[in-house]
């Protein structure tokens, strides 16, 4: 939180940003880059991420990680995807409310 890290290497963030689709990494053992190093440092072994889409563009990433070795369950993308959709809806609603309260009139 509050830290900016370049989105590079073959990380979950890079895969989702490039494709605009859900992605998974079943093992961080050989993933390169500063994000992967941070993920390994906290003990995450596998992860799944889905894009948060706002106005047709990738706004961000919702991701979960596992401290257990091996792939995460097959339905993880769908479950996190529902959360990402709710997040996108909240972002759009919040943006609309701010626009209404700051509009001249």
C-alpha positions in Angstrom: 0.0 0.0 0.0 1.4 3.4 -1.0 4.3 1.9 -2.8 4.9 2.2 -6.6 6.7 -0.6 -8.3 7.3 -0.8 -12.0 5.1 -3.3 -13.8 7.7 -5.4 -15.5 8.9 -9.0 -15.7 6.6 -11.9 -16.1 4.4 -11.1 -13.1 0.7 -11.3 -12.5 0.3 -7.6 -12.9 2.1 -7.6 -16.2 0.1 -10.5 -17.6 -3.2 -8.9 -16.6 -2.2 -5.4 -17.8 -1.1 -6.7 -21.2 -4.0 -9.1 -21.8 -6.9 -7.4 -20.0 -7.8 -10.9 -18.9 -7.5 -13.0 -15.7 -4.1 -14.6 -15.2 -2.5 -17.0 -12.8 1.0 -17.9 -11.6 1.2 -21.4 -10.1 4.7 -20.9 -8.8 6.7 -17.7 -8.2 10.0 -19.7 -7.9 11.2 -18.6 -11.3 9.3 -15.3 -11.9 11.7 -12.3 -12.4 11.3 -8.7 -11.5 10.8 -6.5 -8.4 7.2 -7.3 -7.8 7.9 -11.1 -7.9 10.8 -10.5 -5.4 8.4 -8.7 -3.0 5.8 -11.5 -3.5 8.3 -14.2 -2.6 9.6 -12.2 0.3 6.1 -12.3 2.0 5.8 -16.0 1.3 3.3 -16.1 -1.5 3.8 -19.2 -3.6 1.0 -18.9 -6.2 -1.5 -16.2 -7.2 -4.5 -15.4 -9.3 -5.4 -11.9 -10.6 -8.2 -10.4 -12.6 -8.5 -6.9 -14.1 -10.7 -4.2 -12.7 -12.2 -2.8 -15.8 -13.6 0.8 -15.7 -14.9 2.5 -18.9 -13.6 -0.3 -21.0 -10.0 0.0 -19.7 -7.9 -1.9 -17.2 -8.0 0.4 -14.1 -6.3 -2.0 -11.7 -5.9 -5.5 -10.5 -7.6 -7.6 -7.9 -5.4 -10.5 -6.8 -5.1 -13.2 -4.2 -2.1 -15.2 -3.3 -1.5 -18.5 -1.6 1.2 -19.4 0.9 0.8 -23.1 0.0 2.8 -24.6 -2.9 0.9 -25.6 -6.0 -1.9 -24.0 -8.0 -4.9 -22.3 -6.5 -8.4 -23.8 -7.1 -9.7 -23.7 -10.6 -12.7 -21.4 -9.7 -10.4 -18.7 -8.2 -10.6 -16.5 -11.3 -14.4 -16.5 -11.3 -14.6 -15.8 -7.6 -12.1 -12.9 -7.7 -13.8 -11.7 -10.9 -17.0 -11.1 -9.1 -15.2 -9.0 -6.5 -13.5 -7.0 -9.3 -16.8 -6.3 -10.9 -18.2 -4.9 -7.6 -15.1 -2.8 -7.2 -15.4 -1.4 -10.7 -19.1 -0.6 -10.1 -18.2 1.2 -6.8 -15.4 3.2 -8.6 -17.8 4.4 -11.3 -20.6 5.2 -8.8 -18.1 7.2 -6.6 -16.8 9.1 -9.6 -20.3 10.0 -10.7 -21.2 11.2 -7.3 -18.1 13.4 -7.1 -18.8 14.9 -10.5 -22.4 15.7 -9.4 -21.2 17.4 -6.2 -18.5 19.5 -7.9 -20.5 20.4 -11.0 -21.2 24.2 -11.3 -24.8 25.0 -10.9 
